[in-house]
Amino acid sequence: MKINRIISLLLVVVFSWGYQGCTNLDEEVYDKLPVGEFGKTPNEINSLIAPIYRTFKNVFPSNYLLLSECSGDMAVTPTRKGGDWWDGGQFKELRFHSWTPSTSLVVSSYNAAMESITLCNKVYKMIDVNESIENKEQILAEIRGVRAFWYYMLVDYYGNVPIVTDFDDTSLPSTKSRTEVYDFVVSELNAIKDLVRDDVSSSSYGKVTKGMVYTLLAKMYLNAEVWNPDGGAKWQECIAACDEVLDLAYIIEPNFKASFAVQNQTSQEIIFPAVFSTSDGGNHIHKRTLHYLDPVALNLKVGTWNGVSAMPVYVKSFDEADKRFDWSFLTGEMKDPATGDVLITAHGRPLIHTLDIELKYNVDEDGWGQVEQEEGARCSKWEFENGLNGDMENDFGIFRLADVYLMKAEALVRSGAENAEATRLVNELRKRAFDDDAKLLSSVTLDDIYNERRFELAWEGFTRQDMIRFGTFLDPIEGWKEQTAEKYLLFPIPRTALDANDNLTQNPGY
């Protein structure tokens, strides 16, 4: 009877999450199956584990992308003239570093991670008790890898959180220290690194693999001094983890845009993606960023929301010869293809996406105000499909090889290693970005690597993490924010979570 209840629960989970998006994770619907037979076929296994992979859509282009880029200096979601995107002031709070335990994105991002972990624990139990499943050890390792990813996000953004691994444990969990959470993630990843599949193929795309696990380990070791300061630097461990990834069959794609194309699932640079499809709530970064009239100029048949834009200080830092600027940002005049004329906004202004954004209407005592509708460079890193009439199918590469190159280069420089290999790694990316070999570096510094991460990884969700590691996150940004307090290196535990569980502890300063 217990197994029957679990299988019934499984079907409820599959139906409620409705996952259909991952390559090779398509599901079939099962009605009544003998308990001992369920889980024997690949499609049945996919139905079991598919919901946990759907949780990665909470990384991009919503919760965590916005927390990272809009609290760092990469992006801003300004309040547009007329009041659009005020959203209760949450984007002002992100930009000014004045968020609270009740800020909407702070709450929803924490909840998304915790709900994803709960789902992982639920599916883990379903797999663990089902004796009919073959290759169970590998599948359980996959689930642990997804759960470890969500604890990686929590240790980065919230630091001190409860660790829950048992779905049947109904007791209220207690807060664990950031060090304990860090150690848990590293331990989990090391436990599964030899259990997950190691192929780089269409059948492993979108799944937890050796490449994903070692990239995540590299992230943990790269940030060890921030997340586990008592444990000291882990530069050699980071380098070793990067080398494990470099030994696999990933490549730096000759065409930068291959990793951001509509059909980017063929990119050999993507190590681990959030997989999107139009049939399952696709990628909607175009809706978040494009002006209401941009679809006319771009031949899109979709309503857009005129939200997030690039920070002026960020886009102005690019070298004029760096092709990644045009590959990542939409700027300039937006024209009606039927007439060739520049489109005119509802406020009677030409639709020209400027680099500058000026807070100039209804400016409050804190300095936040409304901006013109058309101001700000927009995200165009992911290809807009001609004639698109809904969400995008472009997958989001949570981890790609270019990031691994830069992580290894940084760890080499920080460890005091010989500089040639770090320089080679950075220049491999710059060769793709510049036509002139004179733009290649003769010897990289940490500042070079910091900047290279900004140019290469714009819109990819690492700005906050990188700025904290390099010590720039709290610095003032002229016209946008003052120097901010150290407490803002972590987000607060949401008030709703604290109210529901007396065993939780708020982060210092909140």
PyMOL commands that set and color helices and strands:
alter all, ss='L'
color gray80, all
select helices_A, chain A and resi 2-17+35-37+42-58+63-71+87-96+104-129+136-157+178-192+210-222+224-227+229-231+235-246+256-260+264-266+278-280+285-289+294-298+312-315+324-328+401-415+419-433+437-439+446-456+463-470+486-489+495-500
alter helices_A, ss='H'
color red, helices_A
select strands_A, chain A and resi 75-76+79-80+270-274+309-310+329-330+332-333+352-353+370-371+378-379+396-400
alter strands_A, ss='S'
color yellow, strands_A
deselect
rebuild
show_as cartoon
